[in-house]
Each structure stands twice: as C-alpha cells, then as structure tokens.
Amino acid sequence: MSAAELEVGQVVATRDIHLSRESLVRYAGASGDFNPIHYRDDVATAVGLPGVLAHGMLTMGQAVQPVVDWLGDPGRVTDYQVRFTRPVVVDADAGADVSVEAKVGQLPGDGTARIDLTVSFGGQTVLAKAQVVVRLP
C-alpha cells in the first residue's frame, strides 16, 4: 500500500481481542509486572477497582497489532502513543473482549500516515488519542 492507495477515514484494520485471566498471567510473566490488581479480585476491590484489570501496556500492545499485521513489518511503525482512559476489567470466567478499529487519520505527504485507533471495551473507549505513525512502502 502506498499513500496514493489510502484516503483519510479509510479503515485499514479491525480486530476483536479476547483477554482472559491466563492472558494476564502470561503478560505478567513476560513483563515482570506482578502487581496483584492484575490477578487477585480481593486486592483489586480492596483498592477501589471494579475487579482485576488488564495491564495497560498489554492493552496498548494488543491494540497496535492489527496495524503491524496490515503493514507486514513492525519496523514501519515510527511512533505510537495513547492515553489510558478506562480500565479493562477481566472477568474470571468470561474474560474481556476489546475491539480495535484502525483508520487513516492523516496523510501528511511525506511517505508516512497517521493511523488513529479506536479501542473499546464494553462499548466505551479505553485508549484515547491512540495514534500510530507509520512509514509507507
């Protein structure tokens, strides 16, 4: 895909991601983030949370993956930023389903594109201003 093949507003990727408690345990092991709010209901609720939360960086990493897959090369991602706005609560039995839509937000004419992500859980946005700058082939 080249800039000539893209237009602002075009959806380039979508994905539904299922997170389970097992996903959180695996991420904790890989990242070293063993904060008990990511695996213990009693601790999460004791500190005022609605339940066990997915790691923010896990959500962020999962959200950009559809763009990486669309590009075919992770090296084409030159910048990625988000604001964490709401937690993803991962139910012990049902897990959590996160929806990602990646849409062309800007084509500055320099061989790059800004891809805007809409990342939602339970009908609410969980990552705001989620933007990926990519280098086009």
Secondary structure, 3 states (H helix, E strand, C coil): CCHHHCCCCCEEEEEEEEECHHHHHHHHHHHCCCCHHHCCHHHHHHCCCCCCECCHHHHHHHHHHHHHHHHCCHHHEEEEEEEECCCCECECCCEEEEEEEEEEEECCCCCEEEEEEEEEECCEEEEEEEEEEEECC
